[in-house]
């Protein structure tokens, strides 16, 4: 079955700097890769996603890249702000099952 | 649309008690699921359903039952609560790959 590994588990960056979180997956049949943000005490919410027929997708300060050959995808946040502090989860899906990474706690230092 | 609605938000149970966590969605999604999230951890799939009358086990199904008599509702039953079931529980529904979460139920078993 699918396995998703996420790194790092904790990431601390200076406000204004960029943050990169990386995930690898094992099932070449996976075709959908979402990223969720979970603020403390809140539900996970979708921030960006990418499908296997696309290599990169951007939405303002957030971008996701996908390398199908290497089976890895990454979340890039530029110009980080205090409100970016949260736990970020990646996931991989092959139509029905969504397999989650373990999460990355992003800390934005003032 | 209210989205995915979970009740209650908080619950304290004594060991051995049973209870049902309610989940309803008004988006006509076929796929619904239940996750648990332990402190500082990722999301683990308990049970899921691909449509009314169909349920299946996820990664950690022991101690939990589900049913899906209608498209809208997907209750999770704890048969005999144990301290190991202390967690935050999220119900979710999915359509066209995107997963939407309820606000969560924080359950403590003493």
Boltz contact constraints between the chains, C-beta under 6 A:
constraints:
  - contact:
      token1: [A, 32]
      token2: [B, 97]
      max_distance: 6.0
  - contact:
      token1: [A, 43]
      token2: [B, 101]
      max_distance: 6.0
  - contact:
      token1: [A, 43]
      token2: [B, 103]
      max_distance: 6.0
  - contact:
      token1: [A, 43]
      token2: [B, 104]
      max_distance: 6.0
  - contact:
      token1: [A, 44]
      token2: [B, 101]
      max_distance: 6.0
  - contact:
      token1: [A, 100]
      token2: [B, 42]
      max_distance: 6.0
  - contact:
      token1: [A, 100]
      token2: [B, 43]
      max_distance: 6.0
  - contact:
      token1: [A, 102]
      token2: [B, 42]
      max_distance: 6.0
  - contact:
      token1: [A, 103]
      token2: [B, 42]
      max_distance: 6.0
